[in-house]
């Protein structure tokens, strides 16, 4: 009965909207904060090893924070079962290692605004993967229309240069593909597992793997001070809170209903990149408003129930 009550609450439209938007706001802030972190820790755009090591530090810390938060909520320390270890490893490779290897390297080779907009593709890919490859839900005309409306945000780049580099924009796109598969697997595994436990331990596993890879490649991260360490902790909190909440939402709702809010990531990312990185020349105000409108319409269409006017 307790689980049924929790499911009813987490499936409420207002709860899904609020929870998903909090996640997107946190993720959107990560775009400029990672680039600021590179400056604070003196990580050059060409220093892939240091970028991977920096990501490893972030996600190992994020995993520890996630497990601690989940343990408090669970009123008992979260310890994975033996049969859960394989699931945790698979998630860590998709959600942390692959997604953020491509993301961190790609972000170092493009602007925060362009990366934010390209990340909007992840919603479309996630819905297609969940519907066509894993048959977790039906790919209805309504979902296609809603995704295409939100997907139009990617074409609102008239003020940006349309240059493309595999190690820049290409890697950002590949990170969205890894994200899409991780969302599907997280929903599948969450049926029998605590999503917070899965997120926490996959972060720790993936973070350690990235640290080892970064160190073996000769990566070094310098410049630990109050401000830079604070930024690293903030980035860890972003992952700990956002992915835990996102996992809970996916557990109780269809992938498309939750994933469509990912179209808000570019909106937050573009706005915050413009404010924090001085990339206002790329973030045209009018186009940002149009993008926000399209995103809102796309979210509404995907979530709208038949005969529902809300």
C-alpha positions as CSV (number, residue, x, y, z in Angstrom):
1,X,0.0,0.0,0.0
2,X,2.9,2.3,0.8
3,X,4.4,1.7,-2.6
4,X,1.1,2.3,-4.3
5,X,0.7,5.6,-2.5
6,X,4.2,6.6,-3.5
7,X,3.5,5.7,-7.2
8,X,0.3,7.8,-7.2
9,X,2.2,10.8,-5.9
10,X,5.1,10.4,-8.3
11,X,2.7,10.0,-11.3
12,X,0.9,13.3,-10.6
13,X,1.5,15.8,-13.5
14,X,2.5,18.6,-11.1
15,X,5.1,16.4,-9.4
16,X,6.5,15.2,-12.7
17,X,6.7,18.7,-14.0
18,X,8.3,20.2,-10.9
19,X,10.8,17.3,-10.4
20,X,11.9,17.2,-14.0
21,X,12.3,21.0,-14.2
22,X,14.5,21.0,-11.1
23,X,16.7,18.3,-12.8
24,X,16.9,20.3,-16.0
25,X,17.8,23.5,-14.2
26,X,20.6,21.7,-12.4
27,X,21.9,20.0,-15.6
28,X,21.6,23.2,-17.5
29,X,23.9,24.9,-14.9
30,X,26.5,22.2,-15.5
31,X,27.3,23.4,-19.0
32,X,28.8,26.8,-17.9
33,X,30.1,25.5,-14.5
34,X,32.2,22.7,-16.1
35,X,33.8,25.3,-18.4
36,X,34.4,27.6,-15.4
37,X,35.8,24.6,-13.6
38,X,38.3,24.1,-16.4
39,X,39.5,27.6,-15.9
40,X,39.7,27.3,-12.2
41,X,41.7,24.1,-12.4
42,X,43.8,25.3,-15.4
43,X,42.6,22.5,-17.6
44,X,43.4,23.2,-21.3
45,X,40.9,22.4,-24.0
46,X,43.4,19.9,-25.5
47,X,44.2,18.1,-22.2
48,X,41.8,15.2,-22.6
49,X,43.5,13.2,-19.7
50,X,42.9,16.1,-17.2
51,X,39.3,16.5,-18.4
52,X,38.6,12.8,-17.8
53,X,40.3,12.9,-14.4
54,X,38.3,16.0,-13.5
55,X,35.1,14.2,-14.5
56,X,36.2,11.1,-12.4
57,X,36.7,13.3,-9.3
58,X,33.2,14.8,-9.8
59,X,31.3,11.5,-10.3
60,X,33.1,9.6,-7.5
61,X,32.1,12.4,-5.1
62,X,28.6,12.5,-6.6
63,X,28.2,8.8,-6.0
64,X,29.2,9.1,-2.4
65,X,26.8,12.0,-1.9
66,X,24.0,10.0,-3.6
67,X,24.5,7.0,-1.5
68,X,24.5,9.1,1.7
69,X,21.3,11.0,0.6
70,X,19.6,7.7,-0.3
71,X,20.6,6.1,3.0
72,X,19.0,9.0,4.9
73,X,15.8,8.7,2.9
74,X,15.8,4.9,3.2
75,X,16.6,5.2,7.0
76,X,19.3,2.6,6.5
77,X,22.6,2.4,4.6
78,X,22.1,1.5,0.9
79,X,24.1,-1.6,0.1
80,X,23.8,-3.3,-3.4
81,X,22.9,-6.9,-3.6
82,X,25.2,-9.3,-5.4
83,X,22.8,-9.6,-8.3
84,X,22.7,-5.8,-8.6
85,X,26.4,-5.5,-9.4
86,X,26.1,-6.3,-13.1
87,X,23.3,-3.8,-13.5
88,X,25.4,-1.1,-11.7
89,X,28.4,-1.8,-14.0
90,X,26.3,-1.5,-17.2
91,X,24.7,1.7,-16.0
92,X,28.1,3.1,-15.0
93,X,29.5,2.5,-18.5
94,X,26.5,4.1,-20.2
95,X,25.5,6.9,-17.8
96,X,28.9,8.0,-16.5
97,X,31.9,6.7,-18.5
98,X,30.6,6.9,-22.1
99,X,28.2,9.8,-21.7
100,X,30.6,12.0,-19.8
101,X,33.8,11.0,-21.7
102,X,32.1,12.4,-24.8
103,X,30.5,15.3,-22.9
104,X,33.6,16.6,-21.1
105,X,35.9,16.3,-24.1
106,X,33.2,17.7,-26.4
107,X,32.4,20.6,-24.2
108,X,36.1,21.6,-24.1
109,X,36.0,21.9,-27.9
110,X,32.8,23.9,-28.4
111,X,30.8,26.7,-26.7
112,X,28.4,26.2,-23.8
113,X,25.5,27.6,-25.9
114,X,26.1,25.2,-28.8
115,X,26.6,22.2,-26.5
116,X,23.3,23.1,-24.6
117,X,21.3,23.2,-27.9
118,X,22.8,19.9,-29.3
119,X,22.0,18.2,-26.0
120,X,18.3,18.8,-26.8
121,X,18.6,15.8,-29.2
122,X,18.8,13.5,-26.2
123,X,15.0,13.6,-25.7
124,X,14.2,12.5,-29.2
125,X,16.8,9.7,-29.1
126,X,15.5,8.5,-25.7
127,X,11.9,8.3,-26.9
128,X,13.0,6.4,-30.1
129,X,15.2,4.0,-28.2
130,X,12.5,3.3,-25.5
131,X,9.8,2.8,-28.2
132,X,11.5,1.2,-31.1
133,X,14.4,-0.8,-29.7
134,X,13.1,-1.9,-26.2
135,X,9.3,-1.7,-26.7
136,X,8.9,-0.1,-23.3
137,X,6.1,2.0,-24.7
138,X,4.3,2.8,-28.0
139,X,5.6,5.5,-30.3
140,X,2.3,7.3,-30.9
141,X,1.7,10.2,-33.3
142,X,1.3,12.5,-30.3
143,X,4.8,11.7,-29.0
144,X,6.3,12.1,-32.5
145,X,4.7,15.5,-32.9
146,X,5.6,16.6,-29.4
147,X,9.2,15.6,-29.9
148,X,9.5,17.3,-33.3
149,X,8.1,20.5,-31.8
150,X,10.7,20.5,-29.1
151,X,13.3,19.2,-31.4
152,X,12.9,22.4,-33.5
153,X,14.9,24.1,-30.8
154,X,18.0,22.6,-32.4
155,X,17.4,24.6,-35.5
156,X,17.2,27.9,-33.7
157,X,21.0,28.4,-34.1
158,X,20.9,31.2,-36.7
159,X,23.1,33.4,-34.5
160,X,25.7,30.7,-34.0
161,X,28.4,29.6,-36.4
162,X,27.4,26.2,-37.8
163,X,30.9,24.8,-37.6
164,X,31.2,21.1,-36.7
165,X,34.0,19.2,-35.2
166,X,33.9,15.5,-34.3
167,X,35.7,16.1,-31.0
168,X,33.5,19.0,-30.2
169,X,29.8,19.0,-31.4
170,X,30.2,15.4,-32.6
171,X,31.2,14.2,-29.1
172,X,28.3,16.2,-27.5
173,X,25.9,14.3,-29.8
174,X,27.4,10.9,-29.0
175,X,26.9,11.8,-25.3
176,X,23.2,12.2,-25.9
177,X,23.0,8.7,-27.5
178,X,24.7,7.2,-24.4
179,X,22.2,9.1,-22.2
180,X,19.3,7.8,-24.1
181,X,20.3,4.1,-23.6
182,X,21.1,4.8,-19.9
183,X,17.6,6.2,-19.3
184,X,16.0,3.1,-20.8
185,X,18.2,0.7,-18.8
186,X,17.6,2.8,-15.6
187,X,13.9,2.4,-16.0
188,X,14.1,-1.3,-16.7
189,X,16.4,-1.9,-13.7
190,X,14.3,0.4,-11.4
191,X,11.4,-2.0,-11.5
192,X,13.2,-4.3,-9.0
193,X,15.9,-2.0,-7.6
194,X,16.1,1.3,-5.7
195,X,16.9,3.9,-8.4
196,X,18.8,6.1,-5.9
197,X,21.0,3.1,-5.0
198,X,21.6,2.4,-8.7
199,X,22.5,6.0,-9.4
200,X,24.8,6.3,-6.5
201,X,26.9,3.1,-7.0
202,X,27.0,3.5,-10.8
203,X,28.5,7.0,-10.2
204,X,31.1,5.6,-7.8
205,X,32.0,2.8,-10.2
206,X,32.0,5.1,-13.3
207,X,33.9,7.8,-11.4
208,X,36.6,5.5,-10.3
209,X,37.0,4.1,-13.8
210,X,37.4,7.6,-15.2
211,X,39.9,8.5,-12.6
212,X,42.0,5.4,-13.4
213,X,41.8,6.2,-17.2
214,X,42.7,9.8,-16.6
215,X,45.7,9.0,-14.4
216,X,46.9,6.3,-16.8
217,X,46.8,8.8,-19.6
218,X,49.0,11.1,-17.5
219,X,46.2,13.5,-16.4
220,X,46.8,16.0,-13.6
221,X,44.4,18.4,-11.9
222,X,45.9,21.4,-10.2
223,X,44.6,24.5,-8.5
224,X,42.6,23.1,-5.6
225,X,41.4,26.1,-3.6
226,X,38.2,27.1,-1.7
227,X,36.5,28.5,-4.9
228,X,37.6,25.7,-7.2
229,X,36.8,22.9,-4.7
230,X,33.4,24.5,-4.1
231,X,32.7,24.4,-7.8
232,X,33.7,20.7,-7.9
233,X,31.4,19.9,-5.0
234,X,28.6,21.9,-6.6
235,X,29.0,19.8,-9.8
236,X,28.9,16.6,-7.7
237,X,25.7,17.8,-6.0
238,X,24.1,18.5,-9.4
239,X,24.6,14.9,-10.4
240,X,23.7,13.4,-7.1
241,X,20.4,15.3,-6.8
242,X,19.4,15.5,-10.5
243,X,20.0,11.8,-11.4
244,X,18.5,10.5,-8.2
245,X,15.3,12.5,-8.7
246,X,15.3,11.6,-12.4
247,X,15.6,7.9,-11.7
248,X,12.7,8.1,-9.3
249,X,10.6,9.8,-11.9
250,X,11.5,7.2,-14.5
251,X,10.6,4.4,-12.1
252,X,7.0,5.5,-11.9
253,X,6.4,7.1,-15.3
254,X,6.9,6.3,-19.0
255,X,10.3,7.3,-20.4
256,X,8.7,9.7,-22.9
257,X,6.7,11.5,-20.2
258,X,9.9,12.3,-18.3
259,X,12.5,12.4,-21.0
260,X,10.6,15.1,-23.0
261,X,11.5,17.6,-20.2
262,X,15.1,17.2,-21.4
263,X,14.2,19.8,-24.0
264,X,14.4,22.3,-21.1
265,X,18.1,21.5,-20.7
266,X,19.1,23.7,-23.7
267,X,17.0,26.5,-22.5
268,X,18.6,26.6,-19.0
269,X,22.0,25.8,-20.6
270,X,21.8,28.6,-23.1
271,X,20.6,31.2,-20.7
272,X,23.2,30.3,-18.0
273,X,26.0,30.0,-20.5
274,X,25.2,33.5,-21.7
275,X,25.1,34.9,-18.2
276,X,28.1,33.1,-16.7
277,X,30.4,32.7,-19.7
278,X,29.6,35.9,-21.6
279,X,28.3,34.0,-24.6
280,X,25.4,36.4,-25.1
281,X,26.3,37.0,-28.7
282,X,25.3,33.3,-29.4
283,X,22.3,33.3,-27.2
284,X,19.9,35.7,-29.0
285,X,17.2,36.8,-26.7
286,X,14.3,36.5,-29.1
287,X,15.4,33.0,-30.2
288,X,15.7,31.9,-26.6
289,X,12.1,32.9,-26.0
290,X,11.0,31.1,-29.1
291,X,12.9,28.0,-28.1
292,X,11.3,28.2,-24.6
293,X,7.8,28.4,-26.3
294,X,8.5,25.4,-28.5
295,X,9.8,23.4,-25.6
296,X,6.7,24.2,-23.6
297,X,4.4,23.2,-26.4
298,X,6.3,20.0,-27.0
299,X,6.2,19.0,-23.3
300,X,2.4,19.8,-23.3
301,X,1.7,17.7,-26.4
302,X,3.6,14.6,-25.1
303,X,2.0,14.7,-21.7
304,X,-1.5,15.6,-22.7
305,X,-4.0,12.8,-22.1
306,X,-6.8,12.1,-24.5
307,X,-9.7,14.4,-23.8
308,X,-7.6,16.3,-21.3
309,X,-7.5,20.1,-21.5
310,X,-4.7,20.5,-18.9
